[in-house]
Amino acid sequence: MKTKILNFLIVVMLFVSHAFSQTGGTTGSLTWKLNLSDNTLTISGEGAMPDYNEYAVHYAPWYIGRDFIKTVIIEEGVTSIGIKAFYSCDKMTSISIPNSVTKIGNDSFSKCFKLLSITLPNQVASIGDLAFWGCQALLSINIPNSVQNIGSSVFDFCSELISIDVENENNNYASVEGVLYDKSKTTLICCPSGKTGAFNIPNNVINIGTGAFFCCTKLTSITVPGSVINIGNKAFFRCEGLLSLNFPHSVTHMGDEVCSSCTSLTSVILPNSITKIGNSAFFRCESLISIIIPNSVTSIEKEAFGSCFKLSSITIPVRLKSFNYQSLAGCFSLSLITNLNPVPVPISSCVFVYPNPGCVFPNYLISSTLKVPTSAVPTYQTTSVWNRFMIEGGGILVSAIANNGEFGYATGDGLYEMNTIATVTAFAYENCKFINWTKGSEVISTNNPYSFTVTEDIELEANFECEGVDVKTFENAGIHIFPNPTTGMLQVTSYEFQVTSIEIFDIYGRKLSTLNSQLSTLNISHLPAGLYFIKIQTENGMVTKKIIKL
């Protein structure tokens, strides 16, 4: 039997050797040849290389012999490298690309595990999505002046990559200490996965792009400055060496899976400026022990804390309106849930499946303590799903809110014992200032912080005013701008007052344009990525909003 198998393998090897010892053939207008004597693939001719894909009939013609390829030479005259041209050529260590090439296709070098280096000619204008995905041996790469577009996830899983260098005259991109930014250096696009130790994001960065720190497993700390407003999807995905993250209150948007699989993360401080915890935001943060959701959050999405095996306590904010039924799936150690919301959030799509229900709180959480405002205990005891917990009255509810989330935020939410001292604190954003605390329409105090003796459930509102913005006008004008952040198109609506003019300013206060007030859809795709202010003049006053151009 062993002899038959050996003979079969010899026949296969002889067949493959014969097939690739001669000129390989043509692909599109090009010709190719794999020389087994030196394991070199040569591609020559005039024009573009075809695109390929994973379906057998459309593989690159040399794909079957990829285990023999160590060196690739593309000769002058070839103008592009096709989609998945060298996909999974995992023995390839070097490639020569001529000056005639202007485009690197999607997935063109994906899974070229042993590719040590690559030199891009100064004619390349486009680098496609996933172009170098999984090039685990790649140490550095130089982006020439000619590059106008770099796709998404280009350097994901390049575990040894320590430097992405951009030539100074490139009009679209820049680099600082091997980290890739847009030209204005306000968007951090990619920190190479091979970076080690501590990393301080520069103070001029406004946007942390999608997957910016994807699989930076060797970073032990990342400092996020107060200039950052937007954090993209998977921004810190699988940063397995991070122990803690502190997000500043400048951050208004955090994407899905933002810290997913940060397995060493034990501490997270979330800002009082976000309204949503996205899908799988902290999924598989296996070392996270406790989390306080800030009082600005109104929505917690699917598997936001899924499989956080060591999570023992969580504090749910008072203004939560949406709690996905799978938010805490797999949180086996959760023993205390402090829910500040006096009104139980409805749990929809609750399907019980043996042995564990697919609801917000599976069977293994039934023994967890649910601590709620004492006045709300009867309501929770009669509310479906929530009443499956061991419900305790946690004390008197103190709630601190801002009159407008654009102007500042307030802290001090919590459950307090009768006749103990509570302290609420207001924090104003730039160009804004704190005015007073009110309960309903009654002014309670102008002190900040404000301390008082707790005797009843109370909601205090921190009132701010900002230079050039009238608070009541802002609230009553019914102005809505979406999507924000945006890639270019903005929808502006006003339900109560007529808009008379719209102006856009940069972060330095320079007016960039005055737009037609009759337009409901605005196109700002011509503006570089960054933070801007849009001033909308209505018949009742001026409204100012921050917008983020991605």
CORHU-V569164 format. One record per run of one state. SS is the DSSP state (alpha for helix, beta for strand, coil for the rest). FROM is the first residue (numbers start at 1). TO is the last residue. If there is no record, write none. Layout:
BEGIN
SS,FROM,TO ; SS,FROM,TO
END
This chain:
BEGIN
coil,1,1 ; alpha,2,20 ; coil,21,22 ; beta,23,27 ; coil,28,29 ; beta,30,35 ; coil,36,39 ; beta,40,45 ; coil,46,46 ; beta,47,48 ; coil,49,55 ; alpha,56,58 ; coil,59,62 ; alpha,63,68 ; coil,69,70 ; beta,71,74 ; coil,75,77 ; beta,78,81 ; coil,82,93 ; beta,94,96 ; coil,97,102 ; beta,103,104 ; coil,105,125 ; beta,126,127 ; coil,128,139 ; beta,140,143 ; coil,144,148 ; beta,149,150 ; coil,151,162 ; beta,163,166 ; coil,167,172 ; beta,173,176 ; coil,177,178 ; beta,179,182 ; coil,183,186 ; beta,187,190 ; coil,191,196 ; beta,197,200 ; coil,201,206 ; beta,207,208 ; coil,209,218 ; beta,219,223 ; coil,224,229 ; beta,230,231 ; coil,232,243 ; beta,244,246 ; coil,247,252 ; beta,253,254 ; coil,255,266 ; beta,267,269 ; coil,270,275 ; beta,276,277 ; coil,278,289 ; beta,290,292 ; coil,293,298 ; beta,299,300 ; coil,301,312 ; beta,313,316 ; coil,317,321 ; beta,322,323 ; coil,324,335 ; beta,336,339 ; coil,340,362 ; alpha,363,365 ; coil,366,368 ; beta,369,372 ; coil,373,373 ; alpha,374,381 ; coil,382,385 ; alpha,386,388 ; coil,389,389 ; beta,390,393 ; coil,394,395 ; beta,396,402 ; coil,403,407 ; beta,408,411 ; coil,412,413 ; beta,414,416 ; coil,417,420 ; beta,421,428 ; coil,429,431 ; beta,432,439 ; coil,440,441 ; beta,442,445 ; coil,446,449 ; beta,450,453 ; coil,454,457 ; beta,458,466 ; coil,467,468 ; beta,469,469 ; coil,470,470 ; alpha,471,476 ; coil,477,478 ; beta,479,482 ; coil,483,485 ; beta,486,486 ; coil,487,488 ; beta,489,494 ; coil,495,498 ; beta,499,506 ; coil,507,510 ; beta,511,515 ; coil,516,520 ; beta,521,523 ; coil,524,529 ; beta,530,538 ; coil,539,540 ; beta,541,549 ; coil,550,550
END
